[in-house]
Amino acid sequence: MAGVLLMTVSMIVVPAIYWVHRERRQTERRQIAIVEVENLMERVVALPYDQVQQSIVDKFALSESAVRQLPDARLQIKISEATDVKQMKKIQIQLGWKNQQGIRAMPVSLTSWVCLKEQQ
């Protein structure tokens, strides 16, 4: 009787422990991606307005740590001119990766705008 009870409990506990571990790992990867995207956005908005160009940001890359921890990481940075406001550029950064099952995880995205500062 004790063996049956022990086996039943282990059949419930082992999958639950695996699920908790998998969820924790996915959360860690999402946090890594968020920090990486925030850091990249800071680098882009710190550029002088005339250097916020696609050709410049295409040279930006993920940190070695992010590349190691995010399987098949894919970074996209897109710069576009704002259509409704003059002298404004839209910056979109998106970072995606694959989860433990090899399926693309929901990417982390961040959007910001920069504008030409008026000369005083």
C-alpha positions as a Markdown table, in Angstrom:
| # | Residue | x | y | z |
|---|---|---|---|---|
| 1 | Met | 0.0 | 0.0 | 0.0 |
| 2 | Ala | 2.8 | 2.4 | 0.9 |
| 3 | Gly | 4.5 | 1.7 | -2.5 |
| 4 | Val | 1.4 | 2.5 | -4.4 |
| 5 | Leu | 0.9 | 5.7 | -2.4 |
| 6 | Leu | 4.6 | 6.7 | -3.0 |
| 7 | Met | 4.3 | 6.0 | -6.7 |
| 8 | Thr | 1.1 | 8.1 | -7.0 |
| 9 | Val | 2.7 | 11.0 | -5.2 |
| 10 | Ser | 5.9 | 10.8 | -7.3 |
| 11 | Met | 3.8 | 10.7 | -10.5 |
| 12 | Ile | 2.3 | 14.1 | -9.4 |
| 13 | Val | 5.4 | 15.7 | -7.9 |
| 14 | Val | 8.0 | 14.9 | -10.6 |
| 15 | Pro | 6.0 | 16.6 | -13.5 |
| 16 | Ala | 5.2 | 19.6 | -11.3 |
| 17 | Ile | 8.9 | 20.1 | -10.4 |
| 18 | Tyr | 9.8 | 19.8 | -14.1 |
| 19 | Trp | 7.1 | 22.4 | -15.0 |
| 20 | Val | 8.3 | 24.8 | -12.3 |
| 21 | His | 11.9 | 24.5 | -13.6 |
| 22 | Arg | 10.8 | 25.1 | -17.2 |
| 23 | Glu | 8.7 | 28.1 | -16.3 |
| 24 | Arg | 11.6 | 29.6 | -14.2 |
| 25 | Arg | 14.0 | 29.2 | -17.1 |
| 26 | Gln | 11.6 | 30.9 | -19.5 |
| 27 | Thr | 11.2 | 33.8 | -17.1 |
| 28 | Glu | 15.0 | 34.1 | -16.8 |
| 29 | Arg | 15.3 | 34.2 | -20.5 |
| 30 | Arg | 12.6 | 36.8 | -20.8 |
| 31 | Gln | 14.3 | 39.0 | -18.2 |
| 32 | Ile | 17.6 | 38.7 | -20.0 |
| 33 | Ala | 15.9 | 39.7 | -23.3 |
| 34 | Ile | 14.2 | 42.7 | -21.7 |
| 35 | Val | 17.5 | 44.0 | -20.2 |
| 36 | Glu | 19.3 | 43.5 | -23.6 |
| 37 | Val | 16.6 | 45.4 | -25.5 |
| 38 | Glu | 16.6 | 48.2 | -23.0 |
| 39 | Asn | 20.4 | 48.5 | -23.2 |
| 40 | Leu | 20.3 | 48.6 | -27.0 |
| 41 | Met | 17.6 | 51.2 | -27.0 |
| 42 | Glu | 19.7 | 53.4 | -24.6 |
| 43 | Arg | 22.6 | 53.1 | -27.1 |
| 44 | Val | 20.4 | 54.1 | -30.0 |
| 45 | Val | 18.7 | 57.1 | -28.4 |
| 46 | Ala | 22.1 | 58.3 | -27.1 |
| 47 | Leu | 23.3 | 58.7 | -30.7 |
| 48 | Pro | 23.2 | 62.2 | -32.3 |
| 49 | Tyr | 20.0 | 62.6 | -34.3 |
| 50 | Asp | 21.8 | 62.5 | -37.7 |
| 51 | Gln | 23.4 | 59.2 | -36.7 |
| 52 | Val | 20.1 | 57.4 | -35.9 |
| 53 | Gln | 20.1 | 55.6 | -39.2 |
| 54 | Gln | 19.5 | 52.0 | -40.2 |
| 55 | Ser | 23.1 | 51.6 | -41.5 |
| 56 | Ile | 24.5 | 52.5 | -38.1 |
| 57 | Val | 22.2 | 50.3 | -36.0 |
| 58 | Asp | 22.6 | 47.4 | -38.3 |
| 59 | Lys | 26.1 | 47.1 | -36.8 |
| 60 | Phe | 24.7 | 46.7 | -33.2 |
| 61 | Ala | 24.9 | 43.2 | -31.8 |
| 62 | Leu | 23.7 | 41.3 | -28.8 |
| 63 | Ser | 26.0 | 40.9 | -25.9 |
| 64 | Glu | 27.9 | 37.6 | -25.6 |
| 65 | Ser | 26.0 | 36.7 | -22.5 |
| 66 | Ala | 22.6 | 37.1 | -24.3 |
| 67 | Val | 23.8 | 35.1 | -27.2 |
| 68 | Arg | 24.8 | 32.3 | -24.9 |
| 69 | Gln | 21.6 | 32.3 | -22.9 |
| 70 | Leu | 19.0 | 32.9 | -25.6 |
| 71 | Pro | 19.0 | 30.0 | -28.1 |
| 72 | Asp | 18.8 | 31.1 | -31.7 |
| 73 | Ala | 18.4 | 34.7 | -30.7 |
| 74 | Arg | 17.3 | 37.1 | -33.5 |
| 75 | Leu | 17.6 | 40.8 | -33.1 |
| 76 | Gln | 15.8 | 43.3 | -35.3 |
| 77 | Ile | 16.3 | 47.1 | -35.1 |
| 78 | Lys | 14.2 | 49.2 | -37.4 |
| 79 | Ile | 14.6 | 53.0 | -37.9 |
| 80 | Ser | 11.9 | 54.8 | -39.7 |
| 81 | Glu | 10.9 | 58.5 | -40.2 |
| 82 | Ala | 7.8 | 59.4 | -38.4 |
| 83 | Thr | 5.1 | 60.2 | -41.0 |
| 84 | Asp | 3.1 | 62.7 | -38.9 |
| 85 | Val | 5.8 | 64.7 | -37.3 |
| 86 | Lys | 8.8 | 66.3 | -39.0 |
| 87 | Gln | 12.3 | 65.8 | -37.6 |
| 88 | Met | 11.3 | 62.7 | -35.7 |
| 89 | Lys | 12.5 | 59.1 | -36.0 |
| 90 | Lys | 10.8 | 55.9 | -34.7 |
| 91 | Ile | 13.1 | 53.2 | -33.3 |
| 92 | Gln | 11.7 | 49.7 | -33.0 |
| 93 | Ile | 13.8 | 46.9 | -31.4 |
| 94 | Gln | 12.6 | 43.3 | -31.2 |
| 95 | Leu | 14.5 | 40.3 | -29.8 |
| 96 | Gly | 13.2 | 36.7 | -30.2 |
| 97 | Trp | 14.6 | 33.3 | -29.4 |
| 98 | Lys | 13.6 | 29.7 | -29.2 |
| 99 | Asn | 12.4 | 28.0 | -26.0 |
| 100 | Gln | 13.5 | 24.6 | -24.6 |
| 101 | Gln | 11.1 | 22.8 | -27.0 |
| 102 | Gly | 12.7 | 24.6 | -30.0 |
| 103 | Ile | 9.6 | 26.8 | -30.5 |
| 104 | Arg | 9.9 | 30.5 | -31.0 |
| 105 | Ala | 9.1 | 32.3 | -27.8 |
| 106 | Met | 7.1 | 35.5 | -27.7 |
| 107 | Pro | 9.6 | 38.2 | -28.6 |
| 108 | Val | 10.4 | 41.2 | -26.5 |
| 109 | Ser | 9.8 | 44.5 | -28.3 |
| 110 | Leu | 10.5 | 48.1 | -27.4 |
| 111 | Thr | 9.6 | 51.3 | -29.4 |
| 112 | Ser | 10.9 | 54.8 | -28.9 |
| 113 | Trp | 11.0 | 58.1 | -30.8 |
| 114 | Val | 13.8 | 60.6 | -31.1 |
| 115 | Cys | 13.5 | 64.1 | -32.4 |
| 116 | Leu | 15.9 | 66.8 | -33.6 |
| 117 | Lys | 16.7 | 69.1 | -30.7 |
| 118 | Glu | 16.2 | 72.8 | -31.5 |
| 119 | Gln | 19.3 | 74.9 | -31.6 |
| 120 | Gln | 19.5 | 77.6 | -29.0 |
